[in-house]
Amino acid sequence: MQKNTSFSKKNLVSISLTLAIVFLLILSGPVKALTFSLTAFTDNNVLKGAKTSAVATININSNERVSLNPVALFLNGVEECSFNAYNAQVVSGCSGILIEVLENNSATFGYGYGYAYGSPYGYGYNQGYTNGLFKYNITLDTSSFSAGDYTMQLFVNVSDYSVYSSDTQTLTVVEDITAPIINLVNPNNNYLINNSDVTTSFYVEDDFDDSIACDLYDNNNLKGSFNVLNGTTRFDTYTYTEGKHSWYVNCTDNFDNSAISELRNFSVDISIPTVNLTYPANNTFQNHTGFSMSFLPNDTYENDSKLSCSLYVDNNLWARFNNLFTPGDSVGLGTTFSEGTHTYYVTCWDDVNNTGTSETRRIIMDVTKPRISFVSPTLSSGSYINVSNIETNVSSSDVNVMNISTKLYDSNQAFVFASNWIEMVNNSFYYDFTSLADGLYYINSTSCDIVNNCNSTETRNITIDTVAPEISLSLLEQTQTSLFLKVNITDINPIVETCNVSRGIINGTNEIQNITETGLTCGTSYSYNVTCKDIAGNYNSTLASFSTASCPSEESSGGSASCLTEWQCSSWSECNGGTQTRSCEKARSYCYVREDKPIETQTCEIITETESENSKSSNPLTAAVIGAAGPIALGTLGFIVIVGLGFVILRFFKARRLARVASI
């Protein structure tokens, strides 16, 4: 009995322990096969368009084998993306979401013991991936996000019933709708500057961006583009053209919020005023002490409405006028000087102190006129020269130092050039006018003393002719013993002094001359060299050759001077195919033949022996071949006889005419 009681107690304890363990297992449920985690975003408060990332990790526990379905990504409770758990390839969605595998060290696929998934509870044998780690980097591009708060959570199925979820992370997307603030610093509005290099500066500020893109505009034209750090002042120096400039700045932040600054104006004035003394001329001499002068101030800058000017006499300030003179208007002033030499000039300046100064002039006073005359090597009036310069030399004397101006005028007495006013050297003034074109010129010289008493020489005329006469020879008529030539002489100067010829006689120097030479040999060439000189001394020569008429030939009887010949023809060929041919040439190829060239081709017929015998008795002219027989042949023969007689008569009368010409 005792033994049995002890056994019952042991069994009761074992059963109780077993039931307790099973109860605890039932209460605890199955052991998790994996863990799923999600880190916080690298930046959970971002501007729209920025990127932020989080890291997701799937860790399969030891001794577990599971199969992972695609991972689902939810934003604000809505699935936005799913991707393969093993290689992160997108299965669906994922617009603006980048999934990258950071780590994948899962062991091989196989079988093992573990909790049986697919039923609420159980324990059994299963297949899948062994323990390992899957890690992903998930990047969100917020460009398409609306401003607001977002939550992100990941889910993965390991069977049809078991779903694992990651942590939930939050993200706030902020949208920038505020434009940058732009403040122009320098230059101030309506600023005037006399330098074309102008420095502009402006301050820019934005709510979010570290750098803002800004454009500088000048007169609505882009001057420069740059990125400006938020909250800083930008300085830029550019070269601007003279005139008025309107400038402003346009800045745009990274969210395309744009702002335009105020519009400011500045003016660049770099034009130096000009001052032209208009009266009296420099080195003016006058015989009284009253002084009147005028000057013309001007400024090319359009906004300079008034100029300030000062007059200096003998390097001392004589008068000052502030903002009084309008650019482009002549100004006249008057005063009285003491006797002697005085210098004066004018200085003018604009609103930005651009200052211009006139030339310095002088004025001198006395009364006596100087004596003046042309001396050698000045040519006398009416001279002709064949060089391109005219030398002048003037002698003048006076009790005071003198200045001389020699002037040159063209054929229309229009002014060409004047020598500068210079001091005399040994009481004479020499000047050479060079590089002058051909034509008629006039010269005169004026001498003025220090008090502007002036005297002038007479006006002389000198003609420059550097072109030699042009000569051409042409044949008027030739005989066997004489030549009659025509000479054409042309020159820009109508006066040709002399003309010479190497042989024969030239009649004169007119534009058209003749050369006649007789007693020559027939058929001989003669050379003629004609040389002419015009009144300016220009020479020119022309050489030409001409031949007398050919000597008479043996056929030219009666002393005829012409060269005539006749046609000589070969015999007709045999009749071949109804055609006969022959060749005709001039007896002397270099002579003239009056008649047309005879025919060299004619039709023909071959005559049989019977026809030949009959023809011998009836028509001896066609013994072998009949060419142009019958009335036509007889008419042709008569025509030839008449033409021949006419030719003989014509030669006879022509020979008599040429004989008379030769005897003249």
ZAMARGU-4260 file (C-alpha; in steps of 0.2 Angstrom, whole numbers, plus 5000, padded with zeros to 4 digits):
<rodrens>
0) 5000/5000/5000 | 5014/5012/5004 | 5023/5008/4988 | 5008/5012/4978 | 5005/5028/4987
5) 5022/5034/4983 | 5020/5031/4965 | 5004/5040/4964 | 5011/5055/4972 | 5026/5056/4959
10) 5014/5054/4945 | 5003/5067/4951 | 5017/5079/4952 | 5023/5076/4935 | 5006/5078/4928
15) 5004/5094/4937 | 5020/5101/4930 | 5016/5096/4912 | 4999/5104/4913 | 5007/5120/4920
20) 5020/5121/4906 | 5007/5118/4893 | 4996/5131/4901 | 5010/5144/4900 | 5014/5140/4882
25) 4996/5142/4878 | 4995/5159/4887 | 5011/5165/4879 | 5007/5160/4861 | 5020/5155/4848
30) 5038/5163/4849 | 5041/5176/4836 | 5050/5170/4820 | 5058/5188/4816 | 5059/5206/4822
35) 5055/5221/4810 | 5062/5238/4815 | 5062/5256/4807 | 5073/5270/4812 | 5068/5288/4813
40) 5070/5299/4798 | 5087/5308/4795 | 5077/5324/4795 | 5059/5323/4800 | 5055/5341/4797
45) 5060/5345/4779 | 5055/5358/4766 | 5045/5352/4751 | 5057/5345/4738 | 5070/5339/4750
50) 5075/5321/4753 | 5075/5311/4769 | 5079/5293/4774 | 5076/5280/4786 | 5083/5262/4789
55) 5072/5247/4790 | 5078/5230/4797 | 5071/5212/4796 | 5080/5200/4808 | 5075/5182/4807
60) 5077/5174/4824 | 5089/5159/4826 | 5082/5141/4823 | 5068/5149/4812 | 5065/5146/4794
65) 5053/5158/4786 | 5047/5164/4769 | 5046/5183/4766 | 5032/5190/4756 | 5035/5208/4748
70) 5037/5222/4760 | 5023/5235/4760 | 5026/5253/4764 | 5012/5263/4771 | 5011/5282/4772
75) 4997/5289/4783 | 4989/5272/4782 | 4989/5270/4764 | 5000/5258/4755 | 5012/5268/4743
80) 5024/5255/4739 | 5029/5236/4739 | 5046/5229/4736 | 5055/5212/4736 | 5061/5208/4753
85) 5077/5200/4747 | 5083/5211/4733 | 5073/5227/4736 | 5066/5227/4718 | 5050/5237/4717
90) 5034/5227/4715 | 5022/5241/4714 | 5021/5260/4717 | 5036/5268/4725 | 5035/5284/4715
95) 5047/5296/4723 | 5053/5282/4735 | 5070/5274/4733 | 5074/5257/4741 | 5092/5251/4743
100) 5098/5235/4751 | 5111/5239/4764 | 5114/5221/4770 | 5108/5204/4766 | 5117/5190/4776
105) 5103/5177/4777 | 5108/5159/4777 | 5103/5146/4764 | 5085/5140/4762 | 5081/5124/4771
110) 5070/5114/4783 | 5069/5114/4802 | 5059/5114/4818 | 5049/5129/4823 | 5032/5136/4826
115) 5019/5131/4813 | 5013/5147/4805 | 4996/5146/4796 | 4986/5141/4811 | 4984/5150/4827
120) 4996/5140/4838 | 5006/5125/4835 | 5024/5118/4834 | 5031/5108/4821 | 5042/5105/4806
125) 5044/5120/4793 | 5054/5127/4778 | 5061/5144/4774 | 5076/5155/4777 | 5087/5152/4792
130) 5091/5166/4804 | 5099/5181/4795 | 5098/5200/4793 | 5089/5211/4779 | 5093/5230/4780
135) 5086/5243/4768 | 5089/5262/4766 | 5072/5270/4762 | 5073/5288/4754 | 5058/5299/4751
140) 5059/5313/4738 | 5046/5326/4745 | 5045/5336/4728 | 5027/5329/4725 | 5022/5329/4744
145) 5009/5342/4750 | 5014/5351/4765 | 5009/5342/4781 | 5012/5328/4793 | 5016/5310/4788
150) 5018/5293/4796 | 5027/5279/4788 | 5026/5260/4793 | 5032/5244/4785 | 5023/5227/4784
155) 5029/5210/4779 | 5019/5193/4778 | 5028/5177/4782 | 5013/5166/4779 | 4995/5169/4774
160) 4991/5173/4792 | 5006/5180/4800 | 5010/5199/4797 | 5024/5208/4805 | 5025/5227/4806
165) 5039/5239/4809 | 5039/5254/4820 | 5030/5270/4815 | 5040/5285/4811 | 5033/5303/4808
170) 5038/5316/4795 | 5033/5334/4793 | 5034/5342/4776 | 5035/5361/4776 | 5031/5371/4760
175) 5040/5388/4757 | 5028/5401/4750 | 5037/5417/4755 | 5047/5427/4742 | 5065/5433/4747
180) 5067/5451/4754 | 5078/5462/4743 | 5085/5479/4748 | 5095/5490/4736 | 5110/5498/4745
185) 5121/5508/4733 | 5121/5518/4723 | 5107/5529/4729 | 5093/5534/4717 | 5097/5548/4704
190) 5115/5546/4708 | 5128/5555/4697 | 5145/5548/4694 | 5160/5553/4682 | 5166/5535/4681
195) 5160/5521/4670 | 5165/5508/4682 | 5150/5508/4694 | 5148/5496/4710 | 5130/5491/4714
200) 5126/5482/4731 | 5110/5474/4738 | 5105/5464/4753 | 5094/5448/4751 | 5085/5437/4764
205) 5075/5422/4764 | 5065/5411/4776 | 5073/5394/4772 | 5086/5394/4758 | 5104/5396/4762
210) 5107/5403/4744 | 5096/5413/4733 | 5098/5415/4714 | 5098/5434/4709 | 5099/5443/4693
215) 5104/5461/4691 | 5096/5471/4677 | 5102/5487/4669 | 5089/5496/4658 | 5079/5480/4657
220) 5094/5470/4651 | 5102/5456/4661 | 5118/5463/4668 | 5124/5448/4679 | 5117/5432/4687
225) 5124/5425/4704 | 5120/5415/4719 | 5119/5426/4735 | 5121/5419/4753 | 5105/5421/4763
230) 5106/5437/4774 | 5121/5445/4765 | 5125/5460/4754 | 5131/5457/4737 | 5143/5469/4728
235) 5146/5469/4709 | 5156/5481/4698 | 5152/5483/4680 | 5157/5495/4666 | 5142/5506/4661
240) 5140/5516/4646 | 5137/5535/4647 | 5120/5540/4651 | 5105/5536/4662 | 5104/5519/4669
245) 5089/5511/4678 | 5093/5496/4689 | 5084/5483/4699 | 5087/5465/4706 | 5076/5450/4704
250) 5079/5435/4716 | 5071/5418/4717 | 5072/5405/4731 | 5073/5386/4728 | 5054/5385/4729
255) 5052/5398/4714 | 5047/5411/4725 | 5052/5427/4716 | 5054/5445/4722 | 5059/5461/4712
260) 5067/5476/4721 | 5063/5494/4719 | 5069/5503/4703 | 5083/5515/4705 | 5092/5527/4693
265) 5110/5533/4692 | 5119/5542/4678 | 5136/5540/4671 | 5144/5556/4664 | 5162/5554/4658
270) 5161/5567/4644 | 5174/5581/4646 | 5166/5597/4641 | 5174/5605/4626 | 5179/5623/4625
275) 5182/5630/4607 | 5189/5648/4606 | 5180/5655/4591 | 5186/5673/4591 | 5199/5681/4588
280) 5211/5669/4580 | 5227/5664/4588 | 5241/5676/4586 | 5229/5690/4581 | 5237/5707/4579
285) 5228/5723/4581 | 5232/5741/4583 | 5221/5745/4598 | 5220/5739/4616 | 5201/5734/4616
290) 5199/5715/4617 | 5184/5706/4612 | 5183/5687/4612 | 5170/5673/4610 | 5170/5654/4614
295) 5159/5639/4612 | 5157/5628/4627 | 5149/5611/4624 | 5146/5594/4632 | 5140/5578/4624
300) 5131/5572/4639 | 5113/5575/4637 | 5108/5579/4655 | 5121/5593/4657 | 5109/5608/4656
305) 5122/5621/4662 | 5140/5623/4663 | 5152/5633/4674 | 5166/5642/4666 | 5181/5653/4670
310) 5191/5665/4659 | 5210/5666/4662 | 5221/5680/4655 | 5240/5679/4657 | 5237/5664/4668
315) 5227/5674/4680 | 5208/5671/4684 | 5199/5686/4675 | 5181/5680/4678 | 5171/5665/4684
320) 5153/5661/4679 | 5144/5647/4689 | 5130/5636/4680 | 5127/5650/4668 | 5131/5644/4650
325) 5120/5632/4640 | 5131/5619/4631 | 5131/5623/4612 | 5128/5642/4614 | 5141/5654/4610
330) 5148/5666/4623 | 5155/5683/4620 | 5166/5693/4632 | 5175/5710/4631 | 5188/5719/4641
335) 5203/5731/4639 | 5221/5725/4638 | 5237/5735/4640 | 5249/5736/4625 | 5259/5721/4622
340) 5257/5702/4620 | 5243/5693/4630 | 5237/5675/4632 | 5220/5669/4637 | 5210/5653/4639
345) 5194/5646/4646 | 5190/5632/4657 | 5172/5624/4659 | 5166/5610/4670 | 5149/5601/4672
350) 5139/5594/4688 | 5151/5580/4691 | 5167/5591/4689 | 5172/5584/4672 | 5183/5599/4667
355) 5188/5604/4649 | 5200/5618/4645 | 5202/5627/4628 | 5218/5630/4619 | 5229/5645/4624
360) 5229/5659/4612 | 5238/5676/4611 | 5235/5693/4605 | 5248/5707/4600 | 5246/5725/4596
365) 5256/5738/4585 | 5254/5748/4568 | 5267/5747/4554 | 5264/5736/4539 | 5279/5725/4534
370) 5287/5724/4517 | 5286/5708/4508 | 5291/5701/4491 | 5294/5684/4482 | 5313/5679/4480
375) 5322/5665/4472 | 5319/5651/4470 | 5301/5656/4468 | 5296/5654/4450 | 5289/5669/4440
380) 5271/5670/4436 | 5265/5659/4421 | 5279/5646/4423 | 5277/5628/4418 | 5286/5614/4428
385) 5287/5595/4426 | 5289/5591/4445 | 5276/5589/4458 | 5281/5602/4470 | 5281/5621/4470
390) 5295/5630/4479 | 5292/5647/4487 | 5303/5659/4496 | 5298/5676/4503 | 5308/5690/4509
395) 5301/5702/4522 | 5307/5715/4534 | 5300/5725/4549 | 5305/5733/4565 | 5296/5719/4574
400) 5297/5700/4573 | 5286/5694/4558 | 5276/5679/4554 | 5272/5674/4536 | 5259/5663/4528
405) 5261/5657/4510 | 5245/5650/4503 | 5242/5638/4488 | 5226/5639/4477 | 5220/5627/4463
410) 5215/5632/4446 | 5197/5637/4452 | 5206/5648/4465 | 5200/5637/4479 | 5211/5636/4494
415) 5222/5620/4494 | 5235/5622/4508 | 5244/5635/4518 | 5260/5635/4527 | 5260/5636/4546
420) 5264/5653/4554 | 5282/5652/4558 | 5295/5664/4563 | 5307/5671/4549 | 5324/5665/4547
425) 5337/5678/4541 | 5322/5689/4535 | 5316/5676/4523 | 5303/5662/4523 | 5305/5646/4512
430) 5291/5633/4510 | 5290/5619/4497 | 5272/5613/4493 | 5275/5595/4489 | 5265/5580/4482
435) 5254/5591/4471 | 5244/5584/4456 | 5245/5591/4439 | 5236/5607/4436 | 5236/5626/4437
440) 5240/5634/4454 | 5241/5651/4462 | 5252/5656/4476 | 5253/5672/4487 | 5261/5676/4504
445) 5256/5687/4518 | 5267/5694/4531 | 5260/5701/4547 | 5269/5709/4561 | 5266/5707/4580
450) 5252/5720/4580 | 5243/5712/4565 | 5248/5724/4552 | 5248/5714/4536 | 5255/5715/4519
455) 5254/5703/4504 | 5263/5699/4488 | 5256/5698/4471 | 5247/5682/4466 | 5257/5671/4454
460) 5251/5656/4444 | 5262/5641/4440 | 5256/5626/4430 | 5262/5608/4435 | 5263/5596/4420
465) 5272/5579/4423 | 5263/5570/4409 | 5273/5569/4393 | 5264/5571/4376 | 5257/5555/4369
470) 5262/5551/4351 | 5255/5539/4338 | 5259/5535/4320 | 5248/5528/4307 | 5249/5525/4288
475) 5239/5536/4277 | 5245/5530/4260 | 5260/5520/4253 | 5267/5518/4235 | 5282/5508/4229
480) 5293/5523/4232 | 5284/5534/4245 | 5276/5534/4262 | 5263/5546/4269 | 5261/5545/4288
485) 5249/5553/4301 | 5256/5559/4318 | 5244/5561/4332 | 5251/5572/4347 | 5240/5573/4363
490) 5245/5582/4379 | 5235/5589/4394 | 5245/5604/4391 | 5241/5610/4374 | 5258/5619/4371
495) 5270/5607/4363 | 5287/5616/4359 | 5296/5604/4348 | 5294/5588/4338 | 5308/5579/4329
500) 5308/5564/4318 | 5322/5552/4314 | 5319/5552/4295 | 5307/5562/4284 | 5300/5579/4288
505) 5287/5583/4301 | 5277/5599/4298 | 5275/5606/4315 | 5269/5603/4333 | 5250/5604/4331
510) 5239/5590/4337 | 5239/5581/4320 | 5255/5582/4309 | 5260/5573/4293 | 5277/5564/4288
515) 5280/5563/4270 | 5295/5553/4263 | 5298/5550/4244 | 5312/5541/4234 | 5310/5525/4244
520) 5313/5507/4238 | 5298/5496/4235 | 5294/5482/4247 | 5305/5489/4260 | 5302/5493/4279
525) 5307/5510/4286 | 5307/5515/4305 | 5302/5532/4311 | 5306/5538/4328 | 5296/5554/4333
530) 5301/5564/4349 | 5291/5578/4356 | 5294/5590/4371 | 5280/5601/4379 | 5282/5618/4387
535) 5285/5610/4404 | 5300/5600/4398 | 5292/5583/4396 | 5299/5572/4383 | 5291/5557/4374
540) 5296/5546/4359 | 5287/5533/4348 | 5295/5521/4336 | 5285/5513/4322 | 5289/5504/4306
545) 5280/5505/4289 | 5283/5497/4272 | 5282/5503/4255 | 5271/5494/4242 | 5278/5478/4235
550) 5288/5478/4220 | 5279/5474/4203 | 5279/5455/4198 | 5282/5448/4181 | 5264/5447/4178
555) 5262/5466/4182 | 5266/5474/4166 | 5265/5492/4162 | 5273/5497/4178 | 5258/5494/4189
560) 5260/5497/4208 | 5247/5484/4213 | 5250/5465/4216 | 5238/5455/4206 | 5238/5437/4202
565) 5227/5423/4194 | 5220/5407/4199 | 5229/5391/4193 | 5219/5375/4193 | 5225/5357/4191
570) 5217/5345/4178 | 5201/5337/4181 | 5202/5320/4189 | 5194/5305/4181 | 5175/5303/4183
575) 5171/5293/4198 | 5154/5290/4203 | 5147/5304/4192 | 5159/5317/4200 | 5176/5326/4195
580) 5187/5336/4206 | 5202/5348/4204 | 5212/5360/4215 | 5214/5379/4212 | 5227/5390/4220
585) 5233/5408/4218 | 5248/5409/4207 | 5256/5420/4220 | 5248/5417/4237 | 5253/5435/4244
590) 5244/5444/4229 | 5226/5449/4226 | 5215/5440/4213 | 5200/5448/4207 | 5190/5433/4201
595) 5181/5422/4213 | 5189/5405/4215 | 5185/5393/4201 | 5174/5378/4205 | 5183/5363/4210
600) 5170/5349/4209 | 5158/5345/4194 | 5146/5331/4188 | 5152/5320/4174 | 5147/5304/4164
605) 5157/5290/4157 | 5156/5288/4138 | 5156/5271/4130 | 5167/5267/4115 | 5153/5268/4102
610) 5147/5285/4110 | 5165/5291/4110 | 5166/5288/4091 | 5150/5297/4088 | 5155/5311/4099
615) 5172/5313/4090 | 5163/5316/4074 | 5150/5327/4081 | 5157/5336/4096 | 5176/5337/4098
620) 5175/5346/4114 | 5169/5331/4124 | 5180/5318/4118 | 5181/5308/4134 | 5170/5315/4147
625) 5155/5326/4146 | 5154/5339/4160 | 5143/5353/4158 | 5137/5350/4140 | 5124/5359/4129
630) 5118/5377/4129 | 5123/5379/4148 | 5141/5376/4144 | 5142/5388/4130 | 5134/5401/4141
635) 5147/5399/4154 | 5161/5400/4142 | 5154/5416/4135 | 5153/5423/4153 | 5171/5419/4157
640) 5177/5428/4141 | 5167/5444/4145 | 5174/5444/4163 | 5191/5442/4157 | 5190/5457/4145
645) 5183/5467/4159 | 5198/5462/4170 | 5211/5467/4157 | 5203/5484/4155 | 5202/5487/4174
650) 5220/5483/4176 | 5225/5495/4162 | 5216/5510/4170 | 5222/5506/4188 | 5240/5505/4181
655) 5239/5522/4173 | 5232/5530/4190 | 5246/5522/4201 | 5259/5528/4188 | 5252/5546/4190
660) 5253/5545/4209 | 5271/5539/4209 | 5276/5553/4198 | 5269/5566/4210
</rodrens>
